[in-house]
Structures are given as C-alpha cells and as structure tokens.
C-alpha cells in the first residue's frame, strides 16, 4: 500500500534527501485477523490498527468482516473467467454480449 499510494517526504535541506515512500497523513487502515482452530474453523477475530488512531479507526470502520469478505468473493467470481483457461473460459466475444431476438 505504501509503495503504491505513499509519497516521498519533501526534502528539508538537511542531510540526505529522502528516497523511501512514507504513509500519507490521515490514513486509516484496519486489519481483521481471524483466529482459527486446527481444523480451520473460525473461533473469533481480533482487530489490528495499521495506520491511524485506534479509537478513530474502530469508530469509522468497525470490526465487521462481512462487507470486506463479500467484496472479495464478488471480485473472485467476476474475475475468474478471464484468468482461468478451463472449461468455463470463453474466448468468443459473442459469448460475452447480450442475446438479442431478431
């Protein structure tokens, strides 16, 4: 995330100029870590604040994983066809167009 959206700080004229990207001010990023049993069953979750103040991030983003997991599932289902070259893959453009009665 820092590599893509981070910014190199402005050079203040002292020492070596900064080259490494840093997180931007105002970032709020929360990681939900699932706790699992040996069989893989989810027993609970814990939140870990990566960027921002803990209270502000939890108030804004909450501790629910349902919305994030739904989005990830939708992305996996929608982008599966072009990435896979199996039976479900169609190269023909007509297969991706809506059928019209003529």
Protein Blocks (a to p, Z undefined) as FASTA:
>chain_A
ZZmmmccdddehiajddfbdcddehiacddddddddfkopafbdcdddfbdcfklmmmmn
opafklmmmmmmmmmmmmmmmmpccfklcfbfklmpccddZZ
